[in-house]
Amino acid sequence: MKNYIINDQTIAILKHDQETIIYNVENKKVINKHIKSILENNCLLHGSSMEGRIKSAKKILNIKYKVPILISEAENIILLQIDCLRNKECLFIVANKIINYEEIQNKLIIKCINDQEFIVNISKYSFEKMLINTIKLNNYLKWSKNVNFV
């Protein structure tokens, strides 16, 4: 597969070494392409570079780390970055695909649509901060459309 287009069927994207695993509503795909390249291509497809999306979100939210990445405003696709891209494994979850989460034995279990679960090494508090930032970004984008600038 040459390029994967993140869409309303995408649940999560996992970097595993140099491969990328895409979790969709109906299946799971392994792509022999680095996750950063997939994210960059999708950001460009929707009008901005990944760096531009991250810079904008940092400014809007006044944060420096774990910045949500807007992929498509029209489809309401915002990715929560669970891990650092430098790690061997790095998970991004589409925010509106999260149904619930719970902390068990110092691990967080994130439950998504279609009974898809991800077990991650972050605290419930950190995850909730990421969710709040995603909601703030989404609200800002909706609000900014309705403002009449002079």
N, C-alpha and C positions, 0 to 999 in steps of 0.2 A: 504494500500500500504506500503510495507516494506521499500524500498529504491527508491527514485526518482533519475533518471539519467538526469542531465541537458544536453540538446542537442540543435540542431539547430532550434528546434521548440519552445524552451523556450524564453519567452519575459521578464518575471520578476518573482521575488520570494518575497513574503511579509510575514514577521513574524507578526502574530496577536496573542498576548498572547502566549500560548504554541502550537498553531497550525501554520502551514505554508500553505500559499495559493500560488499555482503555476499558473501563467498565461502563457498559451501556445497559439500557433497560432490558434488552433481550439477550445480550451476550457479552463476552469478554474478548478483546482483540489484542494481540501482541504486535507492536510495530517496531521495526528495527531502525528507529530514528530517535534522537535525543529529545527528551521532553521539552527542553528550552526552545528547540527548533519548531516543535508543534505549537507551543504557546505563542511564539513570535509570529508564525504564519497566520494563526487565528486572530491575533490582535490586528495585524496588518489588513487582513480580510475585512475587518470591521472599522478600519479608518485610522489606526494609530499603531505605533510600535509598542512592544511590551514595556520598554523603558518609559515611554510617554504615559502609558496607562498607570504604571507604578508611581511615577512622579506626580501625576495628577491626583491619584488616590492619597498619596502621602500628604500633599498640600491640603486637600479637602478635609481629611480626617485628622491632620496634625499628629501623625504617627510615623515611626521609622522602620518598624519590623512587622513581619507577618501581615503584609499589606494585601488586602483582597484585590484580585485582578479582574477587572471588567472585561469580559470577552465580547458579549453582545448585549447592548442596551435594549434593543428591540425584542430579543428573546429572553431578557432578564437572566442572563448567564453571568454569574459572578463566582469566581473560584476562591475558595478558602485555601490558603497555602499552609498545610499542617507542618511540614518539615522544610529544612533549608535545602535549596537546590544543590549545594555542595555535597550533601550526604549521598551515600550509596543508594538509599531509597528516599524518595520524596513524594508525598501524597498531596494532591489537589482534589478537593471535593466541590462539586457544584452546590452552592448554598441552598438553592430551593429544592434540592433532592434529599435534604436531611429531614428525617422524621423525628428522631429522638437521640439521646445520648445518655450514657451513664458511666460513672466511675466505679471500677471494680479492681481491687488489689493494685492500686497505683497505675492502672491503665484506663484509658477512656475507650469505650465501645461506642462508635458512631453508627447509628442505624439509619439506613437510607431506604428509598423506595425499592420495591421488589425484594425485600428482606436482605438486601446487601448490607453487610457489616464490615467495618474497618476497626481494627484494634490499634490504637496509637499510644505513643509515650508522651502525652502532654496532660497537664492538669485540666480538670473541669473548668477552673477559673480562667486559664489561658484560652481554652476553647470558647468559652462564653464571651470573652473580650473580642475574639476574632468574629464571632457571630454578630455581636453588637456593631462592630466596625463595618461589617458587610451590610447590615440593615441601615446604618447611617449613610453609607455610600449610595445605596439604592434610593433612599429617601431624598438625598441631595439631588440625585439625577432627575428624579420625578419632579421635585420642587423647582429646579432650575428651568425646566421646560415651561412652567406656568408663570414665570416672572417676566414682566414686560420691562426690558431694559431701555433706558433713554439714551 
